[in-house]
């Protein structure tokens, strides 16, 4: 979905992976791409589904950000222990020896051998959690995105956007498995708020 607009946003989700045959982040991003999610008319939104592969995330993340040049990148992934929107604040330079969808393990315990230990998003998480809670949706801040591909994507995205000349930022948001229709409706309602809020912040 693309329009001529002043604010560019890249939104990503993940494909299924071991233990999660139906990834709600994929469904959510597809809902955005097909117009199910209501978006402001002055946004240019690009969407992508990333394979849950250590190698593919490593390869595709910089390419996506370079190609789309977003003002902000919103990354979504599933977390089976959250009941709402978990706004991740910090990406960490670490991996965990857990197999991906191809059965492969990360090559080393760090995403970047000489990289900084942590990268914090400049997006104020409270500006997102407050309007979500106002709608009656569960929302929380988190300083631990884990050590799997969600954290890796968040770290690489932060790194790439910081290294380019044009201003930009990224945010990672964990969502619940959302296996029921009401839960999915809440995801749609919440992501509309998140996108609008991030677009407003990106313009300032």
Secondary structure, DSSP 8 states (H G I E B T S, - for coil): -----SEEEEEEEE--BTTBSS-HHHHHHHHHHTT-S---TTEEEEEEEE-S-HHHHHHHHHHHHHHH--SEEEEEEE-TT-SSEEEE-EEES---S---TTS---SSSSSSTTS-SEEE-SS-THHHHHHHHHTT--EEEES---SSHHHHHHHHHHHHHHHSSS--EEEEEEE----SHHHHHHHHHHHHHHHHHHHHHHT-
